Amino acid sequence: MKIERVEVFGVAVPLIGEYKNAYRSKTIQKSALVRITASGGAVGLGNIDPSPGYSKESIDDSLRVLEMKLAPLVIGMDPTNVHRVLQKIEPAVAGYLDAKAALEMACVDLTARACGVAVHTYLGGAVKDTLLFNAWIGILSPDAAAAETVAWQKRGFRSAKIKVGGNIEADRDRIKAVRAAVGPEFRLRIDANAGYDADTSIKLARMVAPFGLQLFEQPVPADDIAGMARVRREANAAGVPIMADESVLDHASLIRIIQAGAADLVKVKVMKQGGFLNTRRMIATAEAGGIRCVVGHGFGLGVNTMAEIMLAATSHNVIDGLECVGPLKTSDDIVTRKLDLNSGSLALPAGPGLGVTLDEAKLGKYRFETTAAA
């Protein structure tokens, strides 16, 4: 089997309302879609959904690199030999793990489809039959945050992430109100999106420790590994686990976090880590280092979301409460059947491949042309 055609599309799908974090606000998710066609007509899909602050490169730049540099390199290659594909594209351009993940994802999807199995089977087999998802709460007033979390709880969700930032007293009041509203069994995470320094993060961890947090995500800037290690020591003493997100990029960054003792958990995403194989290896490395993992990119379209669901199902080291909840935030999708995550859980999809089909009409509706310079 040989790759005969690689198509790259930019799509802009509207979100349900406006989403704000420490980096920016947005009402549209701009994403990249890759479709690989091999000899005999076999097809595979890959999809990445970059977000400013999380992704190193813009969507326009990722599309340009896919079209002009990476796609031409794989024409004629065997899509079922993912090791060889990665060997070809990884050194071709520095960085651009998102873009490389889109190609790798499409190759894996194609291979699994050709074999008639789901991607989770291709990755070694699922160890979970049902996936649980994590809700999210923005930087809201205490009453509004509590009401929104209760609404998620009533729908069936068992955990939620509360965004924090700007004022630790306001953060404490928000978290306190949510905990009082949902009771002690509902799991709560908080996420600073790298918005605080180490000293402020330590103060916040001590203030919110009585509310029984599952984890405190990325308290400090991504490059402050020493600061995060200090936060972890102090937060752990108060009973608060620390998770790294923005600090985790490639395998080397994960090793630095492990060596520094900077995190109890790490968050991984198929696109940010450069594809299925790299992400699966990083989950295994984290497990060897005694660190558990959270999986999920919160703005993924159906293809990328299904990729993370199927990957997460293959490891006991991935905790419940997946954060790949993009279909809850988008008003539409580019696949024929939008994933329904409204109850907070999903039976493991059976495939084949990623188990999704591209909707050509939706692709045409949401497609945009990139204007990035060559």
N, C-alpha and C positions, 0 to 999 in steps of 0.2 A: 504494500500500500504506500502511495506517495501523495504528498500534499500538492494539489493542483491549483488551488485558489485560496487566497486569504482576503476577506472583505472586512473593512474597518468602518464603523459607523459611530457618529456622535449623536446622542439622544438627550433631550431635555424633557424630563417628566415632572409635572407640577406636584408639589407637596400639598398635604392637607393642612392649610394654615402656614404660619411662619415659625421657623425654628431658630432659636438663639443659643449660642454657647459662648465660651470665652473668646472665640476667634471672630465670629461674624454671625449674621442672621441670613436666612435664605428661604425662598419660597419655591425654588425649582432645584431638582437634582440633575446635574449634567453628568452624563456617564458615557462610557465607551463600550461598544459591543464588537466582538470579533467573531466572525463565522469562517471556519475552515472547512473546505471541501476537498476530499481526497479521491483518488482513483477508485472507480466503482460507485461513486456517489455518496460515500460516507460523509456525514456532516457533524461538526462539533461546535459548541457555543462557549464563548468566554465573555465575561462582563466585569468591568471595574467601575467603581463609583467614587471618584476622588472627592475629598472634602478639604477645604482650606484649613490649615492648622494641623491636620492629620496626615495629609499626603504631601510628599516633598515636591511633587510637580503638579502643575495645573492640568486641567482636562485637555486644553488645547495642545499643550506640549506633549502630553501622553499620546494623544491622537496622532500628532505629527511624527513622533518617534515610532509608533506602531506602523504607520503608513510608509514612511520613508526609509526606515532602518531595519526594523525587526521583521516585518512581514516578508520582505524580499529574501531574507536570509533562510527562511524555512521552506521556500518553494522547492519541491523535489525531495524533501526529507520524509522519512517514515514517521507519521504522527504517533504511532504506537510506541516508539522508542523515546520516551520523554527525557531520559537522561541525555541522549544525544541532542535533542532539541535545546535543552537548557545549556548544554555545553557550547552550543552555537550562539545562543542569544545573550547569555549572561555577560560575557566579556565584550560584547559588541558596543555597548554604551554603558557608561558609569551610572549607577543609580537606576531609576525608572523601574523599580520592582513592581509597581502597579501594572505598567504596560507589559512587562514580561509575564506577570501572572495571568493576564488576559489570554495570551497565546498558549501558555501551559494549560490553563483551564480548558480551553477549547480542544487541545490535544487529548486531555484526559477524558473529557466528555465524549469525544469521537471514538476513542478506543473502547470505553465502557459500552457505548451504544453498539459498536461493531461486535462486541462479545456478547451482547444481550444481557448485560448485568448493570446494576446500579453502581454509581461511583463509590458508594460506601463499601460495596463488595470488592470493587477494583482496589480499594485502599486497604484491604485485608479483612473486612467484615465488620458489621455493626455490633456494638456491645450494649446499645440502648435501642429500645423499640419505640419509645415515646420521648419527644424532646420538649423541655419546658423553656419558656421565654421570660425575659426580664422587662418590666415596664420602665418608664422613665418619667421624671418630674423635673420641670424647669425651675429656674430661679423665680419662685412665686412667693406671695405672702403666705404666712403659716396656715391660715384658714383655707386658702385656695389650694395649696399643696396637699393638705390633709384631705380635702374633698376629692381631689383628682386621684390620689392614691387609693382611697376607698372605692372609687369607681373602677379602677383596675382590679382591685381585690374581688369585687362583686362579679367581674367578668370571668374570674378564674385564675388570675395571675397570683403567684405566690412570692414574688419578689419585685423590687423596684429600685431604680437608681435615682438619687436626688442630686441635682446639680448644685454646686456650692461655688461661691466666689464673690469677692468684693467687700464682704463684711462678715467676720466670723460670728459676731453676735446674732446677726440676721440668719446666718446659716444654722446656728444652734437652735434658734426659735423655730425655724422651718422643720428641722429634723425632729425636734421634740413634739411638735404638733402632729406630724405624720405618725410617729411611733404611738402616740396616745390614741390616734384614730384607728389604726389597723391592728393593734394588739401585739403581743410579744412574739407570736409565731411567724409573722410575716417578715421576710428577710429584707433588710435595707442596706443599700450601698450608697456611698457618696462619691462624687467625681468633681475634682477641682480643675480639671483640664489644664494642669501645670500652672495654675494661676497664683499660687502662694509661694512664699519663700519657706525655708525649712523651719525657722522659728515660729512663724505664723501657723504653719501646718501642725506643728507640735501642740500649740495652744488649742487649735481647733480639735485635734484628736482627743485631747484631755477633756474638753468641754462636752463632746458628744459621746464619749465612752459609755456613760450610763444608759444610752439608748440602744445598746446591743447591735452594733453594725457588723455586717458580714465582711465589708472591706471599705477602704478609703483609697480611691483610685487617683493616680498621678497627682500627688499633692504639690510637687515642685516642678520647675522647668526640666525639659527632657534631658538636657545635658548635665544636670546636677545630680549625678549618681551618688556622690559622697553625701550630699544634703539629704537625698532620699533614704540612704542607709541610716543616717542619724534620726530622721523622722521615724523610720521603722523601729529602731531600738526603743525610742520613747513611746511611740504609739502602741507597740506590742506590750510594753509594761502596763499600759492602761487597758489592754484587751482589744486593741483595734488592729486588724491585719492591713497591710499596705499592698496595693497592686500597681504595677508599672504598666503603662499603655504607650504614651508618646515616646517613652524612653526605649521601647522595644522595636527594633527595625529588622536587623539581620541577625544571623547566628552570633556574630561577634558581640553585638550589643547585649544579647541575652547572657552570654558568658560573663561579660563585665558586671551585669546586675547580680548574677549568681555569686561571683567572686567577691563582690563588695557587700554581700548580704543585704541588698537594697530592697528586696520585695518578698512577700509571702506568696503572691500570685502574679502572673503576667497575663496580659491580654494579647491575643493574636488574631490576625485577620488574614484570610487567604490572599487578598490582593496586596496587603502591606508587606507580607513576608515573601512575596514573589511566587506564589502558587501553592498547589496542594502538597507537593513533595517537600518543599522547604518548610512549610508550616507544620507538617506532620513530624518532621525531624526535630523542629524546635519544641514541639509539645513533648516529644520523647526526652530531649535534653533537659527541659524544665522538670520533668518527672524524675529523672535521675538526680537532679539537684534538690529534690524535695519541694518543688514549687508547683502548685496547681495552676490551671489555666482557665480563663474565660475566653470564649470565642464570640466574635461578632462585630460587624460594621453596621452602625445604626441606620444608614441611608442606602443600603443595597437594593437594587432591583431584583426581579425574580431569579435571574440566572445566578448572580453572585450570592444571593441569600440562600438558594438551594445548595450551592457549593459549600457554604459554611455549615449548613445543617448536616449535610452528609459527612463532612469531615468530622464535626463534633461528635457524631454518633459512633465514631470508630475508636474513641479513647475514654477510659475511665478517669483519666487525669483532667478531663474537661468537666467543670462543675455545672450543675443545673443552673438554669437562668441564662440562656443564650441571649446575646445582645444583637443578633442579626434580625432586627425587627423593622427593616426598611419598608416592607409591604404595609405596615400599620401607619406609615407616614406619607406614603405616596398615594395620589388620587387615582392612579392608573398604573399600567405596567406595559412591557413590550412582549410579554408572553401571553399565550392564549387563555390561561387561567391564573388569575392573580392569587397568590398564596393567602390563605385565610388563617391568620394567627390571633384572631380576636379573642379566643378563649384562653390564651396563654400557654397552649400546648398543641402539639402536632404529632400524629402518628408518622413514623419514619416512612418517607416516600420510597416506592419500590423501583424507580427508574423506568426504563433503561437509561444509562448515562445519568445526567442530572434530572431527568424526569420532567423537563419543561420543553415547550415547543414555542418557537418564535412566532409572534403574530405580525405578519408582513404589513397589515394595514396600520397597526400601531407603530411599527418601525417607521413607516412613511409619515405618519402624523407627527411624531416627536423628533424626527431626524433634524439635525442642524449641520451646517457646514463650518468647519473650523477655519479661522482666519489667522492662525499662528504662522509666523514667518518660517521659511525653510531654514 
